[in-house]
Amino acid sequence: MAPVSIRQTDRRTVTDSFRDLGVDTTIADALEAKGIATPFPIQRMTIPDSLAGRDVCGRAKTGSGKTLAFGIPLVQRATPAEARRPTGIVLVPTRELALQVYGELKPLAATRDLTVVAIYGGASMEDQITALAKSASIVVATPGRLIDLVERKEVSLAAVDKVVVDEADRMADMGFLPQVEWLLRQIDGRHQTLLFSATLDGVVSGLIRRYQTDPAMHELDASAPTVEQLHHRFITVHEMDKVKVAAEIARASKRTIIFVRTKFRCDKVAERISALGVDAQAIHGDLRQTAREKVLNKFTKGDLPVLVATDVAARGIHVDDVETVIHYDPPDDHKSYLHRSGRTARAGDTGVAVTLVLWNEELDVKRLQSRLGLDLPLVEMFSNDERLKDLVAWDGRDSVT
């Protein structure tokens, strides 16, 4: 496809309901039944253009409500499909995200008697083949598994007329763009492409030029911090007391994610946190897919208060109501910090990101702060410090983000 002009549009009129955006009553009713009555900004901005059939490009961070921003138009405009010939596909970078997008789209699709199928590696291919044979209109897929099924001729993309590329920047970071482009090249004929990403520059801009036609561009406060309403805390700790500090912070939160660097450390920290009376479980790449799904499901439902995760395992975690993120091991760079911290302060909620710092990590953490545009104190605390029970209250500069 030849390079296209990209037109910037900006719809910021406050809208009270999804119906005002053109969303069908059946879908709006289903959303309201789940307590979702008022559109988020990215939904107000993009849904009308998507419903009109335009290509849409949305720049929005994790937690902004972008799944429904593309999901509602995708479902509303979807058509019944023949066996193994979906009419809409959603490409996502991780199996966890595939399951979560599937979970959000399934009840909406049910209002229109349409079927959604999740396709991802690490699960039974035979079960997925069986599901595709039952006339799935929308397929939510990780690129690698979908390519496998296309090459086995278990699914055809010939009837696809609506494509969503979600978290395009994460696709690039994880090296999946060649697979994404392979799939996009298999889709012939006229089709609508919706692309959502936290950034629209670099290789993502190449995707836009090659695979979208005059897209409506919508950006959520490009000058705003990547994570809004987020309180940053940097606490110096002693090695022997570190896990107890983490446990006390988690004890004061309903839902916490703790980030560590390695799989081995992930298991050990989860074990030690649990031994201190705070239920915690680990999620990392060495766990079987069924075990990962079980842990994530417990965490999502609120049955597990603490999730200990590696960076790679956490890429697909998109759970609302995470109050606290603990950088148990400080991240390697500011991008990792922002991505980790983006697990909280989602969908308009507030959140706290806490970095635990050993004496020999202080210089690196100050450099990290500099890259983030932060200038916050590194405050020494022990596990019996009362301030750990309310990390927002103890620093007068808690509004700095």
CORKA-V868983 format. One record per run of one state. SS is the DSSP state (H for helix, E for strand, L for the rest). FROM is the first residue (numbers start at 1). TO is the last residue. If there is no record, write none. Layout:
SS:FROM:TO
SS:FROM:TO
This chain:
L:1:6
E:7:8
L:9:18
H:19:21
L:22:24
H:25:33
L:34:40
H:41:51
L:52:55
E:56:59
L:60:65
H:66:77
L:78:81
E:82:82
L:83:84
E:85:85
L:86:87
E:88:92
L:93:94
H:95:110
L:111:115
E:116:119
L:120:124
H:125:132
L:133:137
E:138:142
H:143:151
L:152:161
E:162:165
L:166:167
H:168:173
L:174:176
H:177:185
L:186:191
E:192:197
L:198:201
H:202:211
L:212:215
E:216:219
L:220:229
E:230:236
L:237:238
H:239:251
L:252:255
E:256:259
L:260:262
H:263:275
L:276:279
E:280:283
L:284:288
H:289:301
L:302:305
E:306:309
L:310:310
H:311:314
L:315:323
E:324:327
L:328:333
H:334:341
L:342:350
E:351:357
L:358:358
H:359:372
L:373:377
E:378:380
L:381:385
H:386:389
L:390:401
